[in-house]
Amino acid sequence: MMYVLGIDGGGTKTKGVITKLNGEKIAEATVGPTNPNSIKKSDLKKELCNLFTLLKQQNTSCFFQLKHVFAGMSGVGHPATKNMVQKVLTDLLPEHVNITVETDAINALYSGTLGKPGIVQIAGTGSITFGLNKEGVSTRIGGWGHLIGEMGSGFALGRDALEAAFLAHDGLGKSTIISESLLEHFQAVKLSDIIHFVYQEKNQKERVASLSKIVMKAADNGDQVAQEIIRKNAEYMGKSIAFLLIKLFYEREEIPIVVTGGIFNRLDLFQTIIEEEIRQQQLNPLLIVPKMEPVGGAVVAALIEENIVVCSDFVESFIYDRLH
């Protein structure tokens, strides 16, 4: 029996799943962050070692029969960083195991396309648009971090909410119910009181991203400012997707566009605007919400690396939880 391990490594948590070739789960575990740009190498090694220990505890024999490990990791865009992560994994895994390290965007893409080419729009705390064509050529837009620009992300929506509220406070922007919602959220008496909470927060990016829910609720209630924030970010994502479709795919057939991340829990607020932007370029949008979590895409990638055809019932096998 052959087994593969898919790893989805991020800046907040890392998940690994061992499966059979049909997607049936044998073991799964979640540990802390493994983004090499935000933690030390020693901590990266510690988290991955912990992950493998937890997986071995569930099924030792299958762990040592692993054929391929695909690690889709955030923060491995630079070749030197990717090589470092590859070396760490090589040191921790049995010698016979084949190892591939790639961006975690592959995980997200394959969770929806099952290994086929396409575009993935990730919109969580951060955002990135990533595309891969049938020739194996890939490229991206965004994902450069919140200080440089991640429009379409939870952080961008939250930052826009803060900006809109303070522009209204200063008399330079439209009145918006976002202001009252922020006061309630931070349990503050006046808007200036929330400055301390925003700037002194240990995890500032996560805190600001959490404010995206305020924008969505205000948009639901007909707030014009909130709706403008939604439209601006949705248009950006639509333009990014359209650009990659034109750049990577020469044939004009429908290319799958996987949408994933917490922002798309409210896809209804964004979908029409995104599709309008794509259609303006005479392209046909085919948006897909994956049934699997991204780590399932990492398992698919591991199978593809071994030239194994992903079976038609893979998704059903993977999402059926036999372990709990």
Phi, psi and omega in degrees: 000137179253142180229152176230158179236125173255137179236130174246103186254128182226187182278350180245316180209167181224130181238140176232141180224128172263132179226164166284177182293338180270003179096355180294127183287137176253321180203148175211149181204154179232133177232196185279194185291148177224019176288114185294347178276347184240352176228162179286157180302321180297322178288324176300312180297321180297315181294317180293322177297318178297319178300312182293325177298315180296321179292318179296324180297330181278324180199090185296315185297320179292324179300318182277358172257010180301136177264319184215141173241120175252118180252103174269108191239141171285147175084016181249028181294327180277135182305321181295321179292316178300317180296323179296315179295319178302317181294319178300314180295320179299320180291333186265340186256158176303150187300327186282351186282131173279137186233133174233133176242124179217175176296149179291349176297331176298317178304310183297318180297309184290340176295338179254329184257351183055041174099354179278157177296161178164194179241142172235131174252110178262128179221088176242228172301317172250186179211154175200147172247124186229139179226147178220125181260178186289344175276358180086008178277131180233155174203171186216161170229133178078198184075024184267008180097154188291339180283335182261320177152117176222060180300146184092352181270168173299322178298316181298318179295317179294319178296318178297325178295315178297315180299315182297318181295318182283331173295318177295319178301321182275359180082014183254357181223173181290150174295142183211145178288352175302324182301311180294323180295322178294319177300316179294318182299316183268000183052050182250155180275316179228158189301321182298339180293337185278349178305316180300315182296322182288312187276339180264357181296133181297313178254078187298319183297314180296320182296315179294319180299327181296341180284351179300329179295329178294319179297315182295318179295319179295321177297319177301327182272010174085013180291123185294320180297315179298319179294325177292323177296314178301312183298315181302314182287323178293319178298320178299315180296319178298316178296320180296315179298314181299319180298316180290325177300316180290321184288322189259333188240112186277329177278147187260028174285168180293122177257131180297136178240106182274129177245125185213158183116159186301329179300326183278007165296340173243052180303331181301333180280339189247332193301310184300319181292316178301313182294324177299317180297320180292318181294333178298339178262019181058038178245153180256109181286137176230084184280134181235127171261113185293146175278333181266154170284163185304328180298334174295325175294327177293323176296315177303315180298322178297318178296317180297322178299333179264012180059035178260129180287130179284122186287160187294332181261020183302312184299315180298320178295321184289316185279346176283114188273099177272352188272343184230000000 
